[in-house]
Every structure is written in C-alpha cells, then in structure tokens.
C-alpha cells in the first residue's frame, strides 16, 4: 500500500483537520433540523423517534418528522466523531465511512437509546481480550446496526428497557469475533462486512424470540413529503464536498482504477482532498439515481446516499458502483418490479456494498451481482425480522461469498490444467 504523503506545515485546513471537517458536516444536519419547519414540538417529535422499535423500514421522517430526523442523524454523527477522537483513532477512510453510515442510518433506525448497549458490549469484548477499544472501533461503530434489537426488545415486545440493554450488550460482545472470521467468506468483496455479521446475529436473536413465542414483523414507514426541500438541501450538502475537495480532482482518475476491496482507504492512498471530492461525486450519483427512477427522498433513501458518501472514502467510486446499480435496475424491470419500490430502491443504493466485485472483475460481474443481490435482499429480511439495519450488508455478504468462491474455484481449476 502506497504510504501517505507527509503533512507539512501550512497546508490547508482540509488536510490537517479532517475530524473538524467531518464534525462540521454532522453539525450541518443538526442546524438544518433546527431550522426545518415542523407542525408539532421538537420534543414530541424526538420522543416518537426514541421510542420507536426502529426495525426495517422505520423512516424517522414519517415517524417523528423531518426536523427531528435530521437532528437525530446529526447528533449521532457528532457522537461518532467524538468516539473516534476520544479513542485516539485516526479520522481515515474507514472511520469516515463509519461516521456517515451512523448518521445515515440515524434517519431510519438508530437512536441514542439503542446504540450504546451494543457499543458497551463491544467494549466489554475488548476488555475480555485485554485490548483497547480502539482495536475494535470499527466493529463497534458499524455494529450499531443491531440497535433495533435493543428497541424491539424494550419497546416493540414490551420487555422493558433493561431487557433491551442486556440484549444489546450480548450482541456487542459477540460481534467482533464473528466479524473478523466472516470476512474470510467474501474476502473483502462485500464492503459492509459488519452488516453481514449483524445479519447472522439478528437471525439468531429472531430465532430465539420465535422459539419462545415472540415474533417480530418487518415494518414499512415511508415519508413522501418535503421532496423539493430535501433535494435542495442534500444537493447543496454534497456539492460543498466537491468544492472543498476540488484540488483532489486530478487524483480522481487514480481512485477510479481501484477495485475498492476491503481495505481500500482513499484518504490514505490519494489524500483527503481526493477522498472528499469522490464522496461528493458518489453521493450525487445516489441522488441522481433516486430522481431517475422516481423514488422518494426520505430517511431510508437519504440514509443510503449518506452511506454511499461515507464509503466513497473507503472503497466506492462512480466506476465500480454503477454496474451493480444498473444490474438491480435491469432486474427490477425484467421482473416487473417498480424501481421506486422501497425494497428495490434501497437495494440499489445500499447494494453498492458489492462495488468491489464490479471493480475487481468487470462490468458483467457487477451486473450479475446486482441481479443476484436483489433476489436475495428481497427475502433475507425475514430471517432477522428487520433487527439488522444493514439488511443489504447481510444479503451482500451472501452474494459476494457466492461469487468470490465460484470465481476463485474456477481460477484454481484452470491453473491446475
């Protein structure tokens, strides 16, 4: 891996204060939420979000309102920045991806009440291993996908908040060990490895609950209002990344040549400017896709855009995401599904977890991966009953494992001839 260029005195703020830049983007979401028009009090809006079960798909714009949803996303993002800084972790490609993913999913599932037990569980796991939390920081941050386990046990099934806390802690303890081993299944060709892991854990939680007579069902809360205002805000939000990172434009071609497999840190390889420019570009691709298929701009879809934006510092770029998105779009048309259907649309946005397959093995593989992914993601949500927010990570891990095992086996077979 190419070493990062030395940071010299006098370089611009972007290069020396990455943490501050990311924090300002999270703060912008909070400010936008405070200024956003609302019909009921902000306190009541936020209370509705905090006490929602949070299982897929729980659009906080529909449950509590756009104002509270944006504030929740911004506050959770700021908390993630604080966690990175407080543990002494470098604000690099992986941690930027984690911060934006937490913010994105805080538009439809994550809240302060349901993520901290999972984080505590990961911290306990680190303590049991006699390691510092920094060693498991990515597992902790991405593992907050299991937040709905806490909310569903506490509020959805009415076991009470202490029971929800206990469930979240247990999930957090199990998470790091499973994540490190499951990575070998897909060999880094699924960017949402922790989502794959959380799907496995969520499946066991759901099975145990069902065995004792407690069932959970997938939800569908879907905001359809405030379209023009949300588009204007998020387009400006993403355009600012292009402007701030404009000096990284020459390095964009280098980024586009990378397959994007785990671990590909564009901040480290190509510099913060190039990473930020790529983030804005990928985010705008996501926005354009939603508009192209006539989808709604709401918590889940904009959460997808923010997640794509974050991972544009850590594996994704326009050249490796479009084949997967095109494969999902073509599959929807061929099977008479509406591309704007919630499951199909979120699959196209979050399914870019398979971008390394297109980047590593070409357009045809990317198209086929999109076809398989949509087929899988449509059905695997029932396994974990929506208690893993990264449903596309779960489906993506399965899809990537199928492809990479087949490709590697064929490659070895040909070499042996």
N, C-alpha and C positions, 0 to 999 in steps of 0.2 A: 504493500500500500504506500502511495506517494506521501512523504511527510508534509505536514502543513508548513506553509511559508512562515518565517519568523515575524512576529508582530513588532514593528518598530515604533518608536515614539513619534507622535504627530500624525499618525494615521487617523482616518475619520472615525466618528463615534460608532458607526455600524460595526467596524472591525474590533473595537476594544470594549464595547458594551452590549454584547449580544443579549445578555439577560435583561438589560433595561429595555431594549427594543421589543423583545417578546412580551415583557410585562406591560409595555405601553399598548400593544395590540390587545391584550386582555382587558386592560383598563378602558380601552375604547368601547368594548362591548358593554361594560358596566355603565359608562356615561350615556351610550345610546339607549340603554334600557331605562335609565332615569328620565331621559328626555322624551321617551316614547309615549304617545297618548294612551290613556287607559280609562276604562269605564268603572272599575271598582278599585278600592285602595290597594296600593302595592303590598301592604302587609297581608291582605286577604289573598291576593294573587300568589304570593310566595308560600303562604301556608298550604294552599291547594297543591303546589308543586312538591313541597316537602313531605306531605302525607300521601302522595300518590304511590301505588305499588311500583311504578316505573318499569314494568315489563314491556317487551316489544309488542306493538309500537305505541309508546306513550309520548305523544307530541306535547311538550310543555307549553307551546304557543296555544294549543287548543285547551289544555287543562287549566293553566293559570293565566295565560295572556302573553303577548309578545314581550311586553316590558319586563315581567318577572323572568321569562325565559332567557332573555339576553343578559340580565343581571346575574342569573344563576350561572350561565356559561362563563361570563367574565370573572366572577368571584372564584369559581372552581379553577379557571385557568390561572388566576393570580395565586391561588393556593398551591397549584402545581409548580409554578415558578419559585415560590417560597420553598417548597420541598426540595427542588433541585439545588437552589442556592444554599439552603440550610444544611444539606448533607455534603456540601463541598463538591457536588458533581458539576462537571463542565457542561455548559449550555451548547451542546453539539447537535448534530443531525438527529440522533435517536431521542434525545431529551426534548428537542423542539417538536418532533413528531408526537411525543407523549403529551406535551402541554396542549397542543392544538387538538389532539384526539380527545383529551379530557374535556376541553371546552366544547368541542363539537357534540359529544355525547351528553353533555350537561344541558343541551337543548331538548333532549328526549330520553331521560333515564337516570342520569347521575345527579345526586344531590349531596350536600354536606352531611346529611344524616346517614346515607347509605354507603358512602365510600370509605369512611375512616375505619370501620371494623375490618375491612379487607386489608387496608394498609397496616393496621396493627397486627393482623395475622402474619403478614409478610415480615414485619419487624421481628415478631417472635420467632419465625423460621430462621431469620438471620442470626438471632441470638442463640438459638439451638445449635446452629452451625459454627458459632463463635466467629462470626463475620460481621462487618459493619453493614448498616443498611444500604450504604452507597453501592455495595456489591449487587444488591437486588433491587435497585431503584426503578429500573425499567419494568421488572415484573410487578413491582408494587403499583406503579402508575397505570400501566396498561391493564393490570388485574382488577382495577376498579370497574371493569366491565361486569363484574359479579355483584355490583351494588344492588340490582333488583332482587337478589337473594335475600338481602337484609330487609328491603322494603316489603317484599311479598310476604315473608315470614312474619314480619312485625305488623304490617297494616293490611295486606291483602288477605292473609289467612287468620289474622287477629290473634296471633300468639303473643303479641306484645313486643315492645322494642328490645327488652333484654334478650329475648329469644332470637330476634333478628341479629343483634350484635354477636351473639355466640355463633350463629350460623356463618356470619361474615368472617369472623376470626378463624374458624376452622377452614373455610375456603382459602383464606390468605395463607395459612400455614402450609397447605398442600400445594399451592400454586408454583413456587419457584422450582421445586424438584421436578414436577411434571413438565413445566415449560422447557427446562434445559434438555430433557430427554426427548420430548416430542419434536424438537427442532430437527432431529436427525431424520424424521419421517419424510419431510418435504425438502430438506437440505437448503433451507433459506429461500425457496421459491414461493413461499407464502409470507408476505410482509407482516401479516397480523398473527404471528406465532402465538402470542399470548391469547388472542381470540380463539384460536384452535384449542388451546389448553382450557380456557374458560368454558368452551362448549362441552368438553369432556366432563369437567367438574359439574357444570349445570345439569348435565344429563344424569349424573349420579344423584344429585340433590333432588331432582324431579322424580326419579325412580323411587327413592326412599320415601318421599312425601306421598306418592301414589300408593305405595305398598301399605301405608298406614291410613289410607282413605282420604288424603288431602290432595286435591287436584288443582292445577293452575292452568289457565287458558291464555292463549295469545290475545293481545288487545289491539285495537286499531283506533287511535285518536289522531286525527289528521286535520291540521289547520289549513284553511283555504282562503283566508282573507289577507289584507295588508300586502298584496303581491308587489305592487309598484314601489312602495316604500322600502320593502325588504330588498328588492333588486337594486335599487339605487344605493342603499347603504352598503350592501356587500360588494357591489362592483367597485365602488369608491375605496372600500376597505382593501380589496385585492389590487387595485390599480396603484395604490400607495406603495405596495411591495415592489411593483415593477419600477416605480420611480426611485425608491430608496436603494434598490439593488441594481440600478441601470449600469453601473460600472462593471457588473459581473456578466453583462451580455456576451462578450467575446468567449467566456468560458461555458456558455450555454451549449455550444456545439460539443464540447467535451462531455458534458453531463448526458447529452442525448445519445452518446455512444456507449454508455454504461448499461449493462443488463439490469442492474438495480437489485441484485440478490442481497440477502442479509449477509454481512453488514456492509452497506454502501453509504458512507457518511459524506454528503456533498459539501457540508461545511468544512470538514477536514480536508477533503480531496481538492476542492475547487474554490474554497473561500466563502465567507459569509455573504458577500455581495451576490455571487452566482447562485447560492442556495436561495436567497431571498427573492431574486428575480424568478427563479424556477418555481418557487412557491406561489407567487402571484400568477404566473402563467398557468400552472396546473389548476389552481383554484378557479380561474376564469374559464378554463375548459369545462370544469364541472358545472359552473353557472350556465354556460352556453348549452350544454347537453340538456339540462333541465328545461330551458326555454325551447330547445329544438323539439323535444317530444311533448311539449305542452304540459309539463308537470307543475306541481305547486311548489312554491318556495316557502318552506316551513321548517320546523325543528329537525325532523329526520333528514330532509334533503340538504338543508344548510349545514347540518351536522356532518353530512357526507362531504360537503365542499370543504369544511374546515379540516376534516380528517385527511382528505386528499392534499390540502395545502400543507399540513404538517409533514406528511410523508414525502412531500416534494423536497424535503431536506434530507430524506433518508430512503431513497430508492425509486421514487416515482418521477417520471418526466413525461411530457406530451407524447414522445415517440413510443414509450412502452405501455402507456395506458389505453391509447385509442383502439388497438386491436381487441382488447378484452371488452371494452365498452361496445365496440361495433359488433362483436360476437353475441353479446347479450341482446343488443337491439335487433339484430337479424333473427335470433332465436325467438324473440317475442313476436315478431311479425310472422314467422313461419308457423308458430303455434297459435296464432290468432289471439295473443295476449296484448293488452294495451301497454305500450312502453311507459305510459304515465301512471300505470297501476302502482300503488305503494311498494309492493314487494319487488316488482320488476325494476322500478326506478331506483330504489335504494340498492338493489343488486348491481346495477350499472355503476353507481358511484362508489360503493364500498368494495365491489368486486375487483376494483383495480389493485386489490391486495395481490392479485395474480400477475401484475405487470412484469415481474422478473421472468415469467415463462415466455412472454412475448419478446422481452428484451434479450433473453438468452437463446431462444430457439426460433424466433421469427414470427412473422405476421400470422401465418396459417395456424401455428400452435396457439397464439393468442386468441384467434377467432374460435378455435375448438375449445379452448379453456373457458371462454365466455359461454359457449353453448352448454358445456357440462356444468359450469358453476350455477347458471340459472336453474338448471334442472335439479341440482342438489339443494340450493339455498331455499327453494320453494317449499321443501318438505322437512328439512332438518330442524327447523324451529320448534317443532312439536316435541323433539327429543329433550330439549331443555326448557320447554314451555315459556320461552322468552326471557328466562332469567340470566341468560348470557347476552349482553347487549351487542357483542361482536358476533352476531349470527353469521355474517359474511366471512368473518375470520375462521369460524368453525367449518363452514362449507368450503372456504378457500383452502384450508389446510387439508381437507379430504381430497379436494380436486387436485391440488398440487402434488400430493402424495401419489395419487393415481398416475399423473402424467410423468413425474420425475422417476418413479420406479420403472415404468414402462420404457421410457427413453433410455435410462441407464442400462436396463437389461438388454435392450436391442443393441446398444452401443457395445456392450461387453461381448454379446453374441457375435457381432460382426468382426470384432478384433480377434476372436478365437478361431475364426475360419482361416 
